[in-house]
Every structure is written in structure tokens, then in C-alpha cells.
Amino acid sequence: VYACHGNHKEDSPFLSSPDSASKRNDYYDKNLALFEEELDIRPKVSSLLSRLVSYTNVTQGAKEHEEAESADASRRQMPKSPNMGTLMGVYLPCLQNIFGVILFLRLTWIVGTAGVVQSFLIVLMCCSCTMLTAISMSAIATNGVVPAGGAYFMISRSLGPEFGGAVGLCFYLGTTFAAAMYILGAIEIFLKYLIPQAAIFHPADIHAGSGAMLNNMRVYGTICLTLMAVVVFVGVKYVNKFASLFLACVIISIVSIYAGAIKSIFHPPEFPICMLGNRTLVRDLFDVCGKTVVVGNDTVPSQLWKNFCSSENSSSAHCDEYFLQNNVTEIQSIPGLASGIIKENMWGDYMDKGQILEKASLSSVDVHGSMETFGFYVSADIATSFTLLVGIFFPSATGIMAGSNRSGDLRDAQKSIPIGTILAITTTSLVYFSSVVLFGACIEGVVLRDKFGDAVSKNLVVGTLSWPSPWVIVIGSFFSTVGAGLQSLTGAPRLLQAIAKDNIIPFLRVFGHGKANGEPTWALLLTGLIAELGILIASLDMVAPILSMFFLMCYLFVNLACAVQTLLRTPNWRPRFRYYHWALSFLGMSMCLALMFISSWYYAIVAMGIAGMIYKYIEYQGAEKEWGDGIRGLSLSAARYALLRLEAGPPHTKNWRPQLLVLLKLDEDLHVKYPRMLTFASQLKAGKGLTIVGSVIQGNFLECYGETQASEQAIKNMMEIERVKGFCQVVVASKVREGIAQLIQSCGLGGMKHNTVVMGWPYGWRQSEDPRAWKSFINTVRCTTAAHLALMVPKNVSFYPSNHERFSDGYIDVWWIVHDGGMLMLLPFLLKQHKVWRKCKMRIFTVAQMDDNSIQMKKDLATFLYQLRLEAEVEVVEMHDSDISAYTYERTLMMEQRSQMLKQMRLSSAERDREVQQYSLVKCLFCTYTVADQQQNNTLVIEICYEMTNNTP
């Protein structure tokens, strides 16, 4: 079309010629235009396609997405092409994050305590939960690139800022406590197995060892946390450089366990344990496992004898009774894979705190020993149960989101994330399952239940099985645990920074800032302080269930997000990963919830309470972010379902409540003229039911669209000030009364429609320049009657009390002079629900003639109010016939005056009769509410006009 306007070939941007080379820059990138005036804003087809090819599908709302849309940012930053594959980008990082301290320090103890069968069940539950979560996560991650923030971005962009902020902070707390757990694990390895001599605090005796150990853990844990925080602050690149080394330590340690298990078939390692009767002894407190030793040709008491007896002379010693009655035997701690020991380790042996480890198959004389010798036995340090072991083991199954967090660095994220994550979970699950079987088939039960290796001379239990040396496991587990702690301490501040930059939690805004290179300095400081709280707990077994709660809550909402998106079938839900289903996501969500309460029900309630408070805080602050989340789609689906249910039939009278259409008048500046109309509506509704605020702008819609938008915004602002929860609708009509008729007819949707119209009293119709201005009020009454709606007309609305006022006493008076079906009783009751009117009392007035029994009328009305369950005083006003006649005469005279006025207006007889009839209807249906304020000695009169049709409001 544009070419048809050109007179010369060089004027066309679609044709190339040498003469037009100088003008090429004027038309470059601007030829995808339908009209000539759009030529300057429409790009060239080739340019548009090149942009579409480089489309990254970054999750909406991410800062990276906003920068990518900015031309300035694109000029400042040179795009870095991602080149990481499935192995290095997803599989190995997930392995490094999943394998951790629990495998080396607690899995043998879990197997010994729960038995092979129940340990297998624990691993199955935890790994199934993470596998189902990985399936849901793969679907979400392949529906768009997940930038920094990982799980937080997945949940917030799928379920909204409220859920995203709540679960994102819970995930942050879980990651922070994970850093504390890894540090505590590293210090435990360091002080118990590497350099026990480094302990600062020493127990006063063998009975007070736990307190000194906890203090050592706190001191060394704080030092280790400080050093790690300094390393992260100096540069994350150093952490990433050593990541491969830490992963190699993990793999070498696991391979040495399998090698040791295979070797035990032919040549079990020599780690004997000493048993007194059927009780297990602490091996490093004596040298020879026997009561006597031969020195030269003499038999003398051994060190063990000296421990249990008060004298070195065996003939005159006062020994522990249990020591005297039972024999000392020595058994192998590692019988080997072919020994059949798995039969004894098949079932669990849960113990109470302080219970001595015993081997049931050994004979023993059951006598009580002295409490002074209790420290020579290996005993349980905590009470154990199946639920406790679930909470302690679950952190071993976490770390599945390491790959999705690096999606921006992957060559093909939509292919690598599902394959790498699921393969990593499969690999780790097989390692855990096989480890449970190998530990149960190779290691003696009392040694498995020995958490700290006291029976095997303070050796790491899993290290006794490894080949070629226990030091392979000790050193490897130490460095891998330190690496995992560094990774957690690196990831947690970045997660907090991502939450802070979204600005959905205002008081966290400061943690969005960092160094010049973007590293989160303030977030790292807060992470260190929170991790210190975990260090001060100083117990790996107490910290593990805490972080399990936060991780389980995060995984629960990942599954929920996938299930909601799948069930809603939103158009933007198009994940590349196809092997997901809403039933699998729902099962994963149920398993997460079940594991939370199985592992620790009180921790679960606390975690949910924290998430709930964060959710309500974000909701209270407004949560202005809009990311097209699934909760909004779920709300739309629920609203559609509810509206269709309402269409099934008319509502029952028990469910009736006034659904208001409030008609507002705007001034010349498009401001609400009577804001107290909204005040009255908010006090009457108290946020319940439907409230629609409507207004009419006189004019042409094509010309007044801007004014319509401004009017709606002004009304919404006033609704927010007056705390009116409802909807706003502004229409443009050539006449005001036509616009009001449109509002009365069209407002609402389906069964969710208004049944009551509230409009202001017509004050200035006599002074109006338009001689027919009064017809707007009359026409509204007529339209309301035709639509079978109730009509309320508050008079003197400017004197209504505000929402901040309180009536300490007073009355709401109702003059019940018509058969209204009880609506006049309902309105003051609804007003009394509001705090402004709560202390007011209600009085019902009715009119009796001379031939009526006023006493009986009062009793009947009181009985009626009792049946309605309303508390009100009843008053019967007697009117003489003369009063009624005078009232009737005055009303007739007023009607005649009105008729004469209409004649002067030269109306037709039909219009005159209709106006007279309508005016009569309105005057007859006035009632008065009177609230007397005794303190200020004045009376507030509220006149409300309402309309009833067929005795139905």
C-alpha cells in the first residue's frame, strides 16, 4: 500500500538501488508495517526472526529477563554462550549435593538401629519423594529457563509471590541449616577420628563426655563457619574450582566401601570388639580383652580388671557384680559378606537414651552392675524411633535442584535437566539401597548401633569396612563434607538475594545489594548468623530434622505447582519434559506432607507456621507482582465453577443477604462526590457478599474512554480508603438515567448479581438547570421495581459516621409500617456487626389503631423477633383515627400539589399518572433509623427508602 503512494523507485524502502544506499539507514529494520504511519515502529521481518531465534524463554519476572528486554543492557553485556552438557552441568553437581555427611556418619547407625528392612523402607520413602519431586521439577524447569534462585523462581512464578516468598524463605532457611549440618559433620570427623587431641574442652570424668564434646563442636564450628564465610566472600570462583576435588573425594570414598565389602568375603578386616557378657565395652579404655594377662610366668589382673574393680589384687578386690558374674569374650566387628550376619541385622533394635548396646545371641547373667562402671560400656546417646531416623536421613536425599539452578549455563537445558537430575537420583538411590544391604550383611549389629565407633577403638564405623584403609573414608568424608558446606554457604545468600531483588518482602530489600560484581555481601552476613544458630545447637541429629522440614515444604510446593499447572491446562504450560502427570505430582506432594509429620510433627507445625506468617505478611503488603501464576488461574477456575453452581437455581432465603449495587455521583474533576456512600456500604457489608460500585459518565464512549479509566481509578482509590471490598464499573451513556438502567441490567455475572440498589437522595433537583433532572431519580426507582430489586436511598449521607468513629451507646430505631418480609429487621442487624454500631441497641416501632389490641401486638412482635433470634426493644405507637385522617388528608393534598406541578410541566396524562403513582410509591415507603448520642446531645437520622416486590427483597 505504501509503495502505491511513492512516485519514484528510490522512495520505496522495499527496493534496493545504488541511489537509495544513502537512505538505507532511514528505512533499515522498518518494513513490517501494514500502514504508512506504522513504518517507524515496525521491525524488518529478518530482524524479527533473528530475535525470535535468540529467544531464551527466561521465566517471567526474572531480573535477567528484564535486562534482556533492555537495549542498554544488551549493549553493555556480551552474551556468553552456554556450553555445559548433561554430565558436567547437571549429573555431577546433583551427585555432589545429594551425597553428604549422613552417608558416612549416620547410615550405619540407622541400619543398626532400624534394621535392614526398615532402613530399606526409610531410604525408599525418601528417595521416592525426591524422585517424584524431580519429575515435577523437570516439567517446571523445561517450561522456561530457571535463573538464580532455583526453587524460589519455580514456585513463585507458578504459584504467585505469596507462596513463592514463603516457600523461598523456607528453602533459604533449609539451605542455611544444611551448611550448619555439614560444618558440624566436618567438626565431628575432625575431633573424633582425625585429631582427637585438638579438643579444647575435656570431660572431668568418663560420665561427662557429652557436654565437653558439645562445647568443642560449638567453638570449632564457629571457627570453621567464619573461615568458610571468608572464602565465599573473597570469591566464589575458588569454591567452584575445588568442587571437582570434593566430588572426587566422595566417589573414592564410596568405591572404597564397595571394595571393602567385596574383600570381606575372602578376608574380613581385623577390628575385634570386646564383650562383657552380652554388653559392648568401650575398646580404647583397656589394652587386652580379658580379665587377666600373663606377664612372664605370672598371671596378673588386666587393665579391664582395674576398671571394674577397686583393687589390683584379684583375691581381695571389690568388683562390679556384673563383671564378676559374666565372661569376657572377643568377636569380630566385620564378620564379612559371607558370614550370614544379615539375619541378625534384619530387624531393628530401638533404644532409649543411656541404654547399653547388647548382643542378644551371647549368654549373660542378668545382674545389676554399679553405676560407677557405666562409662565403660557403649551406650545410646539419644532415644531412637523410626520417625526420628526418617528426619535424620532425609537430608541425604536433598540436593536435587543443583542442576536446575544452573540452567542458564547449559547447552540444552530442556534436555539436560530431566536426564541429569533423574539419573543422579537413580544413582544415589542405588548407592543407598546397596549400602543398607552391605552394611547389614558385613558389620556386626552392636557395631552398627555404635554411632561414634567406641567399640572399635574410636574408628569411623563405615571406615572399618573400607579398603585399603579406614583413613580413605575419614579423609574423603571430611573433605566432601567441607565442600558440601561451602556449596550450601554459597547458594543460600544467592537465594536470599534473588528473593530480595523481587521486592515482595520489603524488609529484606537491603539483602539484594552486594559487591560490584553482584556477589551478595549482606545476604552472606545474614546467612552466617543464621548458620551460627545451627552451630550452637552442636548436634547433627538435632539439626538434620530442622532442615528436613524446610526442604520437604519446598518439595511439597514444587509438586503442587506442577499439579496445579497440569490440571488447569494453562496455555503457557508447555514443558518439553513429557513424562509427568498430575497424579504423580499429587502423590509426591502427599508424601512430602506425610514425611514432615512422620519425622517430627512439632517441627512440621513450626515450619508451616513460619511459612503461613510469611505468606500473610506478603499478602498484607500487597504482593503487587504479577507473574501469571497458577493460583490466579486456579481462582478463575474456582470462580467459574462457583458461578455455574449458582446458576443451578435461585438462592434459598436462608442464604439471602443484600448484594449491593452502589450508584455514585462524580463531580467535575471525576472525584467521588459523596464518599460516605461507600462508608455506609462498608459498614453494612463488612466485606461479605457482593458489592459493585457503579457510576455514569454522560457523553460518547469513543471520546470519553480516558475519563472512564480515570473515574474507575478514582473510585477504586476511594474504595480502598473506605475499605470496601468489591468491584467497580463505570459506563458511558448519552443520558445519565440510561446509564443507570444499563448498570442495573448488566452488572454482575450469572448468579453473582446484585439484589439491592443503593443510591443517594436527590437534593438539588429543584435548583437544577435541567427541568427534567428529577426524572433520573424516578427512573431509577422504576427500573429497580421492574428488575425486582430492593432500593435503599440513604438521606443526609454526609453526616453518617466514619469507619473510625465508635458509638458507645444509642439506638437504631426501625419504624415497621409495611409488610417487608423482615428486611427492615435485617439491615440494622447487619449494621450492628460493624464495630461502629456494635454497642448500639435496636428498637422496633409499629403503629396500632384504636380498634387494635396494642398489648397483644407488642407480644406478637416480641415473639416474632424471638423467632428471628434478634435482640430488640418493641414499642407500639397508637394513632387515633383523626391522626390517620389528618395524615391521609395531608398526603392527598401533597399529591394534588404534585399533580398540579406536573400539569404545569405539560406532561401527557399517561406520563402524569405514572409519575404520580411512582411518587406515591416512594413517599409511602420511607423508614427512619435514629441514633441518639447522649454525650453530644444530638440525634442522627438515617432515612432509607427501599422497594419490595411480591414480599421478596
N, C-alpha and C positions, 0 to 999 in steps of 0.2 A: 504494500500500500504506500509506504513511504517512497519507494522508487518511482511510483507513478507521479509523485509531486516534483521529482527532480527534472530539470531541463537539460542537464549536462551529465555526461557519464562520470566525470570526476567528482561530482557531488554525492555520488552514492557510496556508502561505506561497504557495500557488498561486492563491488567490482574493484579489481586491483589494476592499477596502471602506473607508469612512471610518474605521471603528473600528480598523481594522488599520494605519492610517497611522503611528501611533506605533511600531508594532512592525516597520515595514518594514525598518529598518536591521538588525534582527536576522536577517532572512532574505534580505537583498539579496545577490545574487551567489551564492546557495547553493541551487539547486534541481535540479541534475543528479545526483540521488542515487537509487540503487536501494534502499538500506536507510536506515532512520531514523538509525542510528549514523554513517552517512557524510554526513549532511546538512551538517556543519560544514566538510567538506573538499572538497566537490564544487561547482564553479562553475556559474553560471547559463548556459544554452545561448547566449543572446545575447552574454554576456561572452566565452565560449569562442570563438565565431565571430569576434568582433572581434579577439581576439588572433591567431587563425589568419590573418585577412586582413592583419594587420600583420606577419606572419612574414617575416623578411628573408633566411632561408636563409644566414646567415653561416656560414662554414666552421667546423667543429667544432674547438675548441681555441683559437680566437682570443680575445684578451682582450675585444674588443668583444662577442663572443657571451656571455662570462661576465657582463659588465656589463649586457647587455640582459636577462639572466635574473634580475638582482638588482633587487628592488623599490626599494631605496635608490638605486641608480644611476639608475633611471628617473625618480625624483623629483628627483634633483639636476640631471640633464641634460635640456634640452628638445630633442627630436629635430628635426634640421634636414632639411627635405625636399630630396632631391637634385633638381637641375633642369638638369643639363648633358646636352646631346644628343650625337649621334654626331660631329658636326663639331668642336665645341669640346672635348668630353671625351675623344675617342679619336683622331680622324684627325689633327688639327693637332699634339697632343703627340707622337704617333708620328713625324710628319714631322720635327718639331724634333729628336727624339732620333736619328733614323736619319741624316739629313743632317748631315755633320760635316766635320772638318778634312781627312779623306782625299780628299774630292771636290775640294777646291780646291788642296791642296798636293801630292798624290801620284798622282791618277788620270791626269794627262797623262804623268807619268813611267812609270807602269805600262803605259799604252798604247804608248809609245815603246819600252819595253824588251821587252815580251811580244808586241807586235804586236796588230793589231785582232782577229785570230781567237782567239788565246789569251787576250787580255784579255776578249773576249766570253765565253769559257769560264769564266774566273775569276769574272766577275760572275754568270754563270748558276749556277755551283756554289753560291756564297754566298747568292744570292737564293733559289734553290730550297730550300736548307737552312732559311733563315728562314721561307719560306712554309709548308713542311711543319710547322715548329715552331709557327707561328701557328695552323695548323689544329688541332694537338693542344692548344695553349694555349686556343684558343677553346672547345674541348669542356670542358676542365677549368674554365675561368673561368665558363662558363654552367651548370656543375653546382653552383654556390654562389658567393656573393659573396667576392671575394678582398680582405681588408683590407690594412693596411700590411704590407709585406713582400713582396708580389707573388709572384715566382717561388719564394721560400722557402716561402710558405704553400702554393702549389700542390704542390710536391714533397713537403714534409713531411707534409701531410695525405693525400697519395696513396701515398707510398712509405715513410712511417714517419719517426720522429725521427732515426734514424741517417743515412739518405740525405738527409733534409731539412737536418740540421745540416751535413753535409759539403758538399753542393752549395750550400746557402745561404751558407756562408762563402766558397766559391769564387766565387759570384756577387758577394758583397760585395767580395772582392779584385779581381775584374774591373772592377766599377764604380769602385773607388778608383783603380785604374791608368788607367781611362778618364779620370778627372779629371786625372791627371798628363799623359796624352797630349794632352788638349785644351789644357792650360796650355802644354805645350811647343810645340804648334802655334801658339798665340797669340803666344808669345815669338818664334818663328821668323818669323812675319809682321811682328812689330813691329821686330825687329832687321835683317831683310834687306830689307824692302820699304817699311816706314813711316818709321822713323827710324834708319837705319844709324849715324848719328853718335852714338847713345846707347850704343854699345858701350863697355864699361869696359876689357876686355882687347883688345889689338891684337896681331896677329902680328908677329914680328920681321922676317919676310920673306914673300914670296908663297908659300913652300913650307910654312909653319907656320900656316896659317889655321884649320885644323880644331880644333886644341887650344884656341886663344883663343875660338873660337865656342862650344865646349862649356862653357867656364868662364862665358861670358856667359849662356848658357842656364841654367846652374845658379843663378847669382846672381839674374837677373831672374825665373826660375821660382819660386824660393823667396819672393821678394817678392810675386809675383802670387798664389801659394798662400796666403800669410799674409793678404793683403787679402781674397781670396775667403772664407777661413775666418771672418774678422771679419764680413763681410757676412752670411754664413749664420748666425753666432752672434747677431748683432743682431736678425735677423728674416727668416724665410723668406718672409714676405709681400712683401718688396722684390724677391726673386728672382722670385716669381710675377708681380709687376706688370710686370717687364721681359721676361717670357717672350714676349709677343706682339711686342715690338720686335725681339728676337733672331730670331724666326721670320720677321719681315718682311725682315730683312737677308738671310736665306738665300734667300727666294723672289726678292727683287730681284736678287741675285747670279746665280741660275740663269737668270732671264729675260734678264739682260744677256748671258749666254753664248749663248743661242739667238738673240738679236737680232744679236750679233756674227757668228755663223755664217751667218745669212741675209744680212747685209750683205756678207760676204766674197765672195759670188757676184758682186756687181757692183763692189764697191770694197774690195779687201783692205786691211787696215791696214798702215801703213809701219813695219815693225820689221826692218830689214835685219840680216843676220848676216855676219860676215867669216870667210872660209875661207882657210887657207894650204894649198894642195894640196887634199887631202880632209879635213884636220883643222880642227876648230872652234876659233876663238880667243875668248878672254875679251874681250868688247867694251868694257868700261869702262876698260881699260888703255891705250887709244890713242884718238885723235880721228878719224883718217882711215883708211879701209880701203885702204891702198896702201903701197907701199914708198917712194915719193917723193911730194912735194907741190910745187906751183908757187907760189912766193912772188914776186910781181911778175913779173919775166921770168926768174927763176932757178928751177931745179929742185933741191930740197934733200931730204935724207933725212927721212922722216916719223918720227913717234913710234914707229910699229911697227918701223921700221928700227933705231931706237935700242934698242928692247927686245931685238932679236935680234943686234945687232952691238955690238962693243966700242968702235967709234969712229964719230963723226958723219960722217967723211969716207968717202964711198962707194967711193973708189978704193983706200984702204989699210986698210979695216976688216977685222977678223977676225970673220966672221959664222957663224951656225949653218949647218951644211951643208944641212939640210933647208930652211931659209929661202932659201938661195941657189938651190937646185935646183927650187923649186916657185913657182908663181904665186899671187898673192893675188887672190881673187875675192869678190864680194859677191852673196848670194842673199837672197830674201825668206823670212822666218820663217813668214809666213802666206800661202801661195800662194792660198788660198781654196777654197771648197767645190767649184767647178767646175774645179779645176786637175788633177784626176786623181792627186794625190799619195797617195791612199789605196792605190794599187797598191804603192808602195814601203813603206808602213807596214803592209802586211797581215801580215807575218811578223816574228817577234821578233829581237832582237839583244841577247842576254845578254852581259854584260861582266864582266871581273874588276876587282878594285879597282885604281885607278890607270890603267886603260886609257883612251886618248884617244878622244873621240867623233869618228867619221869618217863621211863621206857616200860610200858606195860608188860612186855614179854619177859622181863627179868624178875627173878624171885626177890622178895623183900619182906623183912619182918616189920610189921606196921606198929612202930612205937614212936612216941613224940620225942623229938630231939630238943636241944637247948636253943633258944632264940639267939644266943651269942654266936652260934655257928651258922646262922642263916646266910651270912655273906659269903660262905664258901660254896654255896650251891648256885647254879644258874637258875634264875627265876624270871618270870614275866614282868616287864616294867609297866605295862598298861593292861587293862581289861580288854579282851578282844571279842568281836562278834562279826557275823557275816556282813552286816551293814557297814561297820567300821572299815572292814577290809575293802569294800567296794569304793568308799570315799578315798581311801589311801591309794588304791591302784588306778583310779580313773585318770589322774594326770598323765599316766603313761600312754594313754590313747589320744591325748590332745596334740595340737601342733599341725592339724590337717590343713590349715589355711595359709601355710607358708608359701605355697605355690601361687594361690590366687592373689596374694599380696604383691607378687612380682609380675603380675600380668602385663604391665606396661613394658617389661624388658623381654618378653617372649616373642619369638619369631611368629608363632601361630598360637596365640593364647587359647583360642576356642577349641583347639585340638589338644594342646599340651596339658591344660589344667585338668580336665577329666581323667585322661590317661595316667598322667603322673601322680595325681592325688590318690586315685583308686588303687594303682599299683603299689604305691607306698604303704597304704593302709593294709593291703593284702600281704605285703612282705612283712610288715611289723606284726600283723596278727599271727601269721605262721610262726614267726620267731617266738612270740609269747606263748602260743599253744604248745609248740615243741619244747620250750623251756620249762613249762609246767610239767610236762611228762618226763623230761630228762631229769629235772630236779627230784621229782618224786621217785624215779627209778634208780637214781645213783646215790643219793645222800641219805644218811640216817635221819629218822624223824626228829629226834631230840636236837640234832644239829640244825635241821631246817627251822625248828621253832626258836633256836638261839639267834636272836636278832643281831647281836653285836659280835658273835663268834667267840664268846668267852670259853666255850668248851674246847675250842681248837686253838688255844693259846693266842686269843685276840686277833685271829686271822679273819679276813673277809670270807664269809661262808661260800659265796659263789667263787671266790678265788681259790678255795681248796680243790675245786673240781677242774679248774682251768689247766691248760697245758701251753707252754712248758713250765710256767712258774706262776704262783699267785700274784707276783708283782705286775704281771701283764694286765690283770684285771684292775688292780689297785691304781696303778698309774694311768691306765687308759680311762677308767671311770672318773678319776679325778679331773683329768683334762677335758673330757667330754662334758662333765658337769659344769666346769668353769665356762666352757664355750656356750652351753645352753643358757647359763645365767647372763652372759654377755649379750646373747641374741635377744633374750627377754627384756633386758635393760635397754637395748637399742630400739626394740619395736614398740614398747609401751609409750615412751614420750612422743613418738611419731603418731601413734593412735590418738593420744590426747591432743596433739597439735591439730590433727585433722578435725576433731570434734570442735575445738575452739575456733578454728577458722570458719566453720559453718555458722557460728554466732547464734546457735539455738539455745545456748546456756550462757547468759550474759556475764556471770561472774567468772567464767573460765576464759574470757576473751584475752586476758594477759598471757595465757599459755600458748596462744597462737603465734607469738613472736619468738624470734630466735636470733642466731648469729647471721652474719651477712650471707653465708652460703645456705641459709634456710634450716640449719640444724636446730632442733627445739631445746634451747637452753633452759628456759623457765620450766618447761614440761619435764625435763630431765631432773631438775631440782625437786619438784613435787613427787616424781616417781621414786627418787631416792629416799625421801622422807616416809612415803607410804611403805616402801620395801623395808625400811628400818623397823616399822611396827611388826612385820613378819619375823625379822631377825630377833627382836626382843622376845617373841614367843619361844624361840630357841628350840622348837620341837618339830621335826619333819613330819611326824604323824599328826600333829595338830594343824599345821599349815596346809597340808595336802587337801583335806576336805573343804577348806575355805575356798581355795581356787577351783576345786571341782564344782562348787555351786555356781560360781560366776561363768565358768566355761560351759556348763550344762545349760544355763539360762541363755547364753549366746547361741548355742547349737539349737536350742528349742525354737528360738525365733527365726533362725535360718530355715528350719523345716517349715515353720508357719508361713514364712514369706513365700516359699516355693508352692506350698499347698494353696494359699490364697490366690496367687497369680494364676495357677493352673485352673482352679475352679472358676475364677472369674472370666477366664479366656480373654483377657485384655488384648487389644490389637498389637501392643508393643511387646507382648510376651512371645518371643520367637527364639528361644535358645537353640544353639547349634547341637548341644548335647540332647539326644533324643531318649535316652534310657532312664527316664524319670516318670513318676506317676504321683498323683496327689495322695494315693493311699500309702505309698512308701514314705512320703513326707509326713503324713499324719501319724504313721507308725513310729517314725523317728522322733517326732515331737512328743508322743506319748511315752516313749522310752526315756527321753531326757527328763520329763517330768517325774516319771517313776523313779529314776535313779537319784534325782535330787532328794526325794523323800526317803528312799531306801538308805542312802548313805548318811544323811543327817537331816532329820525333819526340822529341827530348830534352826540349823544353818539355812535350810531352804526357805523358811518363813522370813528370816532376816534378809536374805538376798532378794526375795520377792518384795519385801517392804522397801528396801533401798531402791529397787527399780521402780516401784509404784510411786514413791515420793519424787523421784527424778521425772517420771512421766507427768505427774500432776503439775510439777513446777514448770516444765516446758510448756504444757498446755495453758497454765495460768499466764505465762509470759507472752502467749500469743501464738507461738510456733508459726511465724509468718512464712517460713519456707514452703514452697510448693514444688514437689518433685514428681507429681503424678503417681503417688504411691498407691499401693493396693488397698489400704484401709479406706481411702476415699472411694475407690471402686467398690469395695465391699459395702460402704454406706449407701452408695447408689443402688446396688442390687437389693440391699435390705429395704430401702425406701420403696423401690419398685414392688417388691413382694408385699410390703405392708399396704401400699395403696391398692394393689389388686385384691387383697383380703378385705379392705374397707368397701370395695365395690360389690362384695357379695351380698350385702343387704343393708337396710337402714340401721343406724346405731340404736341400741336399746336405751330407754330413758335413764337407766342407771348410769350409763356411760356419758350422758349428756353433760356438757359444760359449754359456757359461752366461747365460741371461736370467733374472734373479733376481726372485723374489717374497720380500721380506724381511718376516717377521712380527715386529712389535714389540709389546712389552708396555708399557702405560702405568700410572703409579701413580695414587694417589687424586687428585692435583692435575692430572691429564691431562698429565704430563710423561713424556718417554721414560725408561724405567727402565734400559735398557742401551744407551746411545748408542754403545758400541764395536761394536755390531752394524752400525751404519751405517759406522763406521770400516773394519771388515773388508770390507764391501760395496764401499766406495770404493776400497780397495786391490786388491780382486780385479777390479774392473771398469775402473778408471782412466777413467771417463767414457765408456766404449764399450759399445754394446749397450743392452739394456733393463733398467731397474731400477725395480721397483714396490715401494713401502714401504706395507705394509698393517697395519691394527690393527683390533681388535674392541672395541666398547663393548656391554656387556650391559644390555639394557633394551628399551624401546619406542621405535620411531623417531619417532613423533609427539611424544614427550616429551623425547627426547634429541637433537633436531636441533641445538640450540645447542651442546651438548657435542661433537657431531660436528664442527662448524665450528671450535671451539676446538682440538680434537685435531688436525685437519688442519693448522691454522696452527702448532701446536707442533711437529709432525713436520716441516713444511716449513722451519721455522727451524733445527731440528737438522740437517736435510739440507744446508742452506746452510752451516752451521758445519763439518760434516764433508765438505763438497764432494762430495756425492752428487748426480749429475745424473740425475734420474728423476722419477717421478710418485708421488703419494700418494693412497691410498684408504682411508677409514675406513667400516666398516659397523656397523650396529646389529643385534643379534640377541638373542633371548631366552636363548640359551646360547652360550658362547664357542666351543665346538667346532663349532656350527652356523655361526657367523660365519666361522670359519677355512675351513670347507668351502665357504662361499659365495665367499670370496676366491679359493680355489684354482680354483674352477669359472669364475668370471666375470671375473677380472682380465684386462686386455689387450683387444685389438681385432683380430679377424680373424687374420691370420698373425703379427701382432706380439703374441705371448703369451709368458708365462714358460715356461721348461722346467726350472727349478730352484727349489726352495723352501728358504729359509734360516730356521731357527727356533732359538730359544735352548734350552739344556739345561734340563730340568725339575729345579730344585734343591729347591723346597720342597713337593713333593707329599706327602712323608711327614708334614710338620708342618701341612698344610692342614686346616682345619676341615671341608672338604668331603671325605668319604671317596672320592668319585669324581673328585677333581681330576686324578689321573693319567690319566684317560681322555682328556683333551684332547690330551695328547702322543701317546698311542697312536692316537687317532682321526685326528690329523694325518698320522701315518705311513701309516695305512691309506688315507686319501684321496689322499695323494701317490702311493702304489702304484697305486691304482685309476686315477689320471689319467695314469699312465706318465710321471711326472716324477722328476727327481733330487731328493734331500733331503740338505741339509747342516745339521748340528747342531753349531755351534761351542760348545766347552766352556770354562769359565773365561774367558769373553769379556771380563770386566773387566780382565784382565791383558794384553790384546792391545796391541801398540804403537800409539801415536797417529800421525797423519799427519806430525807434526813430528819424530818420532824417526828415527834412522838406525842400521842395523846395519852396523858396519864389517866384521864377518866373522860366521861362524856357518854352520849347516847347516839346510836344510829336509829332514827325513827322511820318506820315504814307505815305509810297510810295505805292500808289494804282495802281498796274500794272496788276492785274489779276481780273477776274470775280469771286469774292469770296462770293457773296451773302450778303455782309455787315459785315462779321466777323471782318475785319480789322478796321472797324469803331467802333465795339462793344468793342474790347479789350481795347483801350485807354480810352473809356468812363467808363469801369469798373475800370480801374486803377485810374481814377480821383475821384472815390468815396472814395478812401482811403485818409487819412489825409496827407500821404507822398506826393502824387501827386496832391492834391486838387487845388493848386494855379497855376499849370502848364496850359498852353494853348495848343490847339490841332491844328496841321496843316496837311492838306491833299495835297499831291503831286501826280500828274498824268502826264503821258507822252503823248505828241502830236507829230505827224509827220508833214512834211511840208505841205501836202495837207489837213490837218485838220484845222478847224476853232477854234483856241485856245481860242478866246474870248467867243464863244458860248459854248465850252466845260466847261469853267470856270463858266458860268452862269448855265449850266445844272447841274454841280456838286454842285454848291451852292444851287440850288433848291432841289436837291436830299437830301442834308444834312438838309435843312429846313423841308422837309417832314419827315426825320428821327428824327427831334427835337434834333439835335446835333449842338453845337456851335463850329465851327472850321473855320480857315482861309483856303482858297483854293488857291493853286498855280498850274499852268500848265507849265511844263518844255517842251520846244520844242527841238526835236532832229532831226538833219539833216540825210538824207539817208546815208551819208558817216559815220556818227557816228554809225548808226544802223548796217551798213555793217561791220564796224570795230568790233563792239560788237559781231556780228554774226561770223565773222572770228575768233576772239579770243576764242569764245565759242566752235567753231568747232575744233580749234587747241587743245584746252584743252580736248575735247572729244577723239581726236586721241591719245593724250598722255595717256589718261586713258585707251584706248583700248590696246595700246602697253604694258602698265604696266600689264594689265590683261593677255595678251598673255604670258608675261614672267612668270606669275604665273601658266601657263599651265592649264588654265581653259578650259572646253569644250566650243564649240561655243554657245550652248544654255545658259549656265551659264553666258558667257561673254556678250551676248546680254541682258540678264536680268539685270546684274549689270550695264551695260552702260545705259540702259533705266531708271533704278532706280536712278542712279547718276544724270542723266539729269533732272529727275523729281525734285529731291531735290534742285539742283542748281537753277532751274528756279523759285522756289517758296520762295525765300528769300525776306523779307521786313526789313526795318530798322526803329527803333524808336530812335530819337536823342533828348536828353535833354541837353540844354546848360545852364550851371551855370555861370552867368555873374560875380558873386562875386569872384569865384575861377578861372575864365577864362579857363574852360576846358569843354569838351564835353563827355557825357556818351552815348555810342552807344549800343543799345539793339537790337540784331538781333534775330528774331523769325521765325522759319521755321514752316509752317503749311501745311496741306494737305486737299484738298477739293475733294469730290466725288459727282458727279451729282449736283453740285452747292448747296449742302446741307452740313452745318458744321458737 
